[in-house]
Amino acid sequence: MAPDELDREVDALYAAPVAEFTRRRNALAARLRADGRRADATAVRGRKRPAVPVWAVNVLAREQATTVRALAEAVDRLRQAQLRGTGISEAAQAERRALADAVRAADEILRKAGLRATAALRERISRTLVGAAADRETRPALLAGRLTDERAAPGFDALAGARVAPPSREPAAKAPSPAPEPSRGASRPRPDDRRRAGDERRRRARAAADALAERARVLGEEARRAADAAAEAKAAVAELARKVHDADARARAQAKVARDAARRAARAERAAAQAKRKLDGRR
């Protein structure tokens, strides 16, 4: 098996239904071992079966590469906007739209595979998409559809690649300390310079406020999704409890029917024995 062919075989592992991953992985490792490629066989055997969210993201990257790449580019634009301190709201909205498109496409992949896209599952897919797109080391695996683990979505500041700096009380380029007693000819800050410095401080303050507002929005959405997942889980537990209760009631009813039938059978058996004894006495 040539290296390129092995790459295609590994790609097929991640594209196959998640329930078949282990069987196909072991079969591929066995073929490689039979061919004398023990190192490749060991590497393949060491690949973990991806969790359902990771599997869905991998299939999405293979079937809709444009959608995943658009999300990665939107994440980059959001990071750049944060570094510049301008256009943060627009970039964040674009990133949200790209993520929503990707999650909807993943929903369809789950549906075709016969899997239910619960709120909790969609949240894990969303976190993995954003986390892998924002991590430069993991992004190649995302785009290639070869993720092996779920990812945590970064905070807004981490997405930007740097923490938001608080409003500074001095210009970004620190001027040399003035002499204790400047000479008469020494230049003093002009009104225009002071106005520009004030504008710069206000710009930074607005950028910081925008970043904090966006972070609050993201956390609020995460809280709402978590609450939805909790409500869904609670409903599932209640439904399961109802089914258990119904099954228990049916079991009790069947047990009563069985006891009644056993008593009737015993009575019939006694009556039959008595009738037989009477017949034997007449003979």
PyMOL commands that set and color helices and strands:
alter all, ss='L'
color gray80, all
select helices_A, chain A and resi 3-15+18-34+38-45+52-63+65-84+88-112+119-134+139-144+156-160+191-282
alter helices_A, ss='H'
color red, helices_A
deselect
rebuild
show_as cartoon
